[in-house]
């Protein structure tokens, strides 16, 4: 079972957070609507969503990967029961 950790964004260096947001905003399959949105605008939107708590930054330790997920999805992933 995945072991997720919430990463407080205020604990990340600004350049590191910017790089993570740019990488996420440029991932294949990331859809921002009918028209193409510039990367800096997508990064700004993601930063606003992080600052407002709409999305959370999670790290999955066993796979050493991270993702941005909605607050609701983050709460569900963080409250998964451990294997018995």
Residue pairs with C-beta under 8 A, 6 or more apart in sequence:
1 80
1 82
1 83
2 60
2 62
2 63
2 77
2 80
3 60
3 61
3 62
4 58
4 59
4 60
4 61
4 74
4 77
4 78
4 80
5 58
5 59
5 60
5 61
6 56
6 57
6 58
6 74
6 78
7 57
7 58
7 59
7 66
9 17
9 50
9 51
9 57
12 20
17 47
18 43
20 57
20 66
21 43
21 46
21 47
21 50
22 39
22 43
24 30
24 46
24 67
24 68
25 39
25 42
25 43
25 46
26 39
26 42
30 42
32 42
32 45
37 45
46 55
46 68
49 55
49 68
50 56
50 57
50 68
53 71
54 70
54 71
55 68
55 69
55 70
55 71
55 74
56 68
56 69
56 70
56 71
56 74
57 66
57 67
57 68
58 66
58 67
58 68
58 69
58 74
58 77
58 78
59 65
59 66
60 66
60 67
69 77
